[in-house]
Each structure stands twice: as C-alpha cells, then as structure tokens.
C-alpha cells in the first residue's frame, strides 16, 4: 500500500495523531477512535494493523497490553516527496507571517504610545475643529456648560434611558408584521 493510501484514511490519520503524543495502548486508541468515529473495536484493530504493516507504527508487548508508537521513517519519505511542492505554499505562508508580525509590532507601538504620557500626539483628523472640541469636552468635568457654541450638550445615561419608549415585559413584538 502506498504511503498516501495509508494516510488517506481519516481514522488512520487520527490514530497517528494519537500515537504522536507517545506510546499508547491499543485499548486507549480504541476508546478514542470508537468515540470519535463510531466504529467497532475490530475495525480499529484493523486500522492499527494497516499502520503497523506499512511501517507507520511500531508495537511492543507490555504485559497483557500492546503499546503502539509512531515510526517516523515513512513520514520522512512522505515529507521528502512533498519537498517538490513546498514552493507553492511556503512563500505565501512566509508573507502571511511577515504581515502578522508587522501588525503585532504596529499594535504594540500604538499601545506603548498610548500608555506613555510623553508619547506622540494623536494624528490630526480631517475634522480638526470637531476633534479639538471633543478633546476639550473630555477634559471638562461633567455638569459644566461648554464655552464652545458649536459643541452639542452632553446627555447623561439616565436622560437617554428616560426618553426611550418603554415596553412591558409581557409584550412580544410580532415579527410577521415586519415582513
């Protein structure tokens, strides 16, 4: 059986994932595979046999148990074959890693400048006057009137809540009418 035929089965791939964590008893593998795939114990044993006969797994007795482990040799052969094709995904993955690193760096620099009092001033916005009045409003304690005639008065949360229409808890909107 060709290596890709062995790896083409999702049950065998999952068994290899389990075995990659270290030696595992056939019984433990069986419990996980039965739960995840809903197959019988003899079917799991057959998959373990295919992995063992094709060199993907080793087995050793341990008392009454049989311990399975990954044999990396056929996986190295698969990896060597895949080398011919890495050029298709390596550059895009490298570019993605670069962009992720750039984004992390920019976010870290923004956070550092926001937390340091001597950090650079915020960028000027297209609405320069509005940004200045908003900044002044944030500096002013609540409840004081604004000296800027263009600035909208602040409203407290209680004022906003009082102006919303109230609905009794027993009322349920009829969604059929909205269509």
N, C-alpha and C positions, 0 to 999 in steps of 0.2 A: 504494500500500500504506500502511495506517495505521501510525503510529509503533509502536503496541503489537504489531502483526503482525510488524514488523521485530524488535522486542525480544523477542518471544515465543519465538523460537528460541534454544535454549541455545548452539548453535555461534556464532551471531551475537553473542550477549551475551559469550561468551568472547573472540571476536575484538575486540570493543570494549574489553574489559578489557586485552588485549594492546596495543592501539593507544593506550590512555590513558597508557601509560608513555612514549610518544614515537613519533616516526616509526619505522615498522617495514617491512621489505621483505616483499613478498608471499611470497617463499621462506621467510623466517623464520616468518611467520604459519602458512604451510602445514605446516612441520615440527611445530610445537607442536600444531596442531589435528589433524593426522593421528595424532600420538602419543596425544592425549587422547581423541579421538572415533573413531578408526579409519576415517576417511572418505578418499576419494581426493583427489588434487590438483585435478582439475576441479571436484569438489564444493566444495572450499574456495574456489576462484576464483569459483564461482557465488555463494557467500555474500558474498564481498568485493564482487561486482558489485551485489548487492541493497543492501548498506550504502551503496555509492557512489551508486547511482541514487536512493536515498531520502534522500540528504543527510546520512547519519550518518558518512560517511568521505570524505576527500579523497585524491586520488592525484596524485603528480607523478613524472615520469621522472627517474632518476638513472643515466645511462649505460645499461646493459642492465637495470637493476633498476627496479622500480616501488615507490615508497615510499608507504605508506598512513599516514594520521593521522586522529584523531577530529575531526569537525566538531561543535562544541558546540551549534550553533543548534537542531537538532531535539531535543536533550536538554533544552535550556532550555524548549522548548514542552511537553515531557512533564512537566518539573518544575512548570511553571505550572499544568498541568491537575491535578497531584497536590496542589497547594495546597488545593484544596477538601476534601481528605481528611486532611490532616495533623492535624487536630483529634482524629482517632481514635487516633493513636499518639503524638503529641507530649506530652500530659500524663502518660501512663504512663511514657514514657521519661524525662521530667524527674523524676518521682517516683523512678524507679529510680536516676537519677544522684544525687539527694539522699540516698537510703539508702546508696548505695555510699560517698559522701563521709562520711556520718555514721559508718559502720563503720570507714573508714580513720582518721578522727580519733580514735575511741574506742580503736582498736588502738594508734595512735601514743601516746596519753596513757598507756595501760597500760604500754607498753614504756618510756616515759620514767620513769614512777613506779617501775618495777621496777629500772631501772638507777641511779637516784639514791638514795644512802644516806638522805637526808632525806625520801624520798617518803612518801606517806600509808601508814598501816598497812593490812595486808590486811583485807578485810571480815570481820566476825565471822560464823562459820558457826553453823548450828543445833546442831552437836555441839561446843560450846565447849571442853569438857574434853578431848575427843579431839584437837582442833586444837592445844591447848596442849601436850599430851604429845607429839604428833608433832613440833612445833616444837622442844621440848626434846631429843627424840631426834636430830634433825638437827644440833643444836649440840654434842652429846656425841660425843667421839671413839669410833670403833668399838672394840669389845672391852671396854668398861667396862660393868658391870652398871647397870641402871636403878634409880633410887631410887623410881620410881612402881610400886606393886604392880599397877596395872591395865594397865600397858604390856606388850605382848607382846614376848618376846625377839626380837632380830634374828637372822636366819639368813643365813649367808654364801651366796654363789652356789654354792660347792663343796658345801655341805651339801645344798642343794636338788637339785643335779645327781646326787649320790650316791644319793638316795632314789628317783629315777625308775626305773621298770623299764627294763631295757636290752633292746634287740633287736639281733640280729645283722644285719649289713649284707645278708646273703642272704635274710632273711625279708621277705616282701612280704605286707601284710595282704590278706585276701580280702574284697573289698568286696561280693561277692554274699551273704555270710552276714549282713551288717549290715542288709539289707533286710527 
